[in-house]
Amino acid sequence: MKSIAALQAVVTATSFDGEPSDEELDAIEQELPLILAEVDLLDAQIMTIDRPATELDVRRIRRARHRVLTERRDLTNRAGTVLSGGAA
């Protein structure tokens, strides 16, 4: 039985150290308000999974959805592009 081994050199010229680049960190920092708003929306929705939603829950979810849309709009306006999945 023959062993299978790579006959070519490694495809990538530089090694990947697992750390994000400065550009990637800047992009994450710009998107952070939207990410936090989406986490808040998810938290509000998770709270109502196993019980009926109260009026307070409904308001919390509505405010969280509004914040997500606002942050998405602001991020889109700063970037000058359209994000997918938005309600534009």
BELQUI-V261946 format. One record per backbone hydrogen bond with DSSP energy under -0.5 kcal/mol. NH is the residue of the N-H (numbers start at 1). CO is the residue of the C=O. Records with the same first field share a line. If there is no record, write none. Layout:
NH: CO ; CO
//
This chain:
5: 3
17: 15
25: 21
26: 22
27: 23
28: 24
29: 25
30: 26
31: 27
32: 28
35: 31
36: 32
37: 33
38: 34
39: 35
40: 36
41: 37
42: 38
43: 39
44: 40
45: 41
46: 42
47: 43
48: 45
49: 46
58: 54
59: 55
60: 56
61: 57
62: 58
63: 59
64: 60
65: 61
66: 62
67: 63
68: 64
69: 65
70: 66
71: 67
72: 68
73: 69
74: 70
75: 71
76: 72
77: 73
78: 74
79: 75
80: 76
81: 76
86: 83
//
